[in-house]
Amino acid sequence: MSDALARTGLGETGIWTLAFEGQPAGRVREAAAEIEELGYGALWYGEAFGRDSVGQAWLLLSSTRRVVVASGIANIAFRDPLTMAAAERTLGEAFPGRYLLGLGGHRVDDTVSEVDGYPVPARGKALSTMRRYLDSMDAAPAQGPVPDPAPRRVLAALGPKMLGLAAERTWGAHPYFVPVEHTAVAREAMGPDAFLGVEQAVVLGTDVDRAREVAVAHVASYVTRAPHQAANMRRLGFGDQDMAGGRPSRRLVDAIVAYGDVDVLHARVREHLDAGADHVCVQVLTEDPAELPLPQWRELAPALLGR
């Protein structure tokens, strides 16, 4: 058993994907079962405007037997904390030790009222909102079975204050869209004991120019539409010139996305682990974001899992 598996139950490497949202349930079940058989330690999934995070968790957990299923993240702007607490208990009791609740919600700032036409309630500043949300979850009465062990929580933390809250109030942090430099910063901010599970975007392919274009599109979508991600890049030393005009600089793209052959992608994962991550969940990017990247997951498994 690896040190990471013994410490976290997730191992060093998992899969992160948003592609399940556009797939029928039967296809999701098949893919989840294959990811487990390939040996990945955890299956992380995003939440946008497709399948609900709680329903997606149930679908994935019921389709597998061992792998940890982690929300990356369940958006706190979409559901009441009492509802989230009840769902967490239900999943934790039905699938002991296998559900990891990632909480986030960058759309909580008072200035954000709409995303892609969806009216998002203004809920206050991120740190105080998350603290109150956790308080409400902890205070939610349990009128049914209490899961044993209790489900673990992590926060989608980027800045030092949210990283501190993650270490103080939850199992740890799940930073998304971050370079290796951020992993070192996060480990220092949280101390040695908190869990640090980092997302790493990759493009697998021998045509480097084509792979880079996929990477550019991914980075551009975040720095132009996600102010909190742009702010985090500025904290790490990237400037407006790296994010201007919807065409991010090569320096920024190369920091966020690893692209190339299996060895290149494996090296980036190892850099995060060496910088202090306990676990790296790999998001495979493709030219069609709705595509289910099963061939790439299969090809990466031997190198990432040491098989």
Buried (B, 14 or more C-beta within 10 A) or exposed (E): EEEBEEBBBBBBBBBBBBBBBBBEEEBBBBBBBBBBEBBBBBBBBBBEEBBBBBEBBBBBBEBBEEBBBBBBBBBBBBBEBEEBBBBBBBBBBBBEBBBBBBBBBBBBBEEBEEBEEEEBEBBEEBBEBBBBBBEBBEEBEEEEEEBEEEBBBBBBBBBBEBBBBBBEBBBBBBBBBBBBEBBBBBBEBBEEEBBBBBBBBBBBBEEBEEBBBBBBBBBBBBBBEBBBBBEBBEEBEBEEEBBEEEEBBEEBBBBBBBBBBBEBBBEBBBBBBEBBBBBBBBBBBBEEBEBBBBEBBEBBBEBBBEE
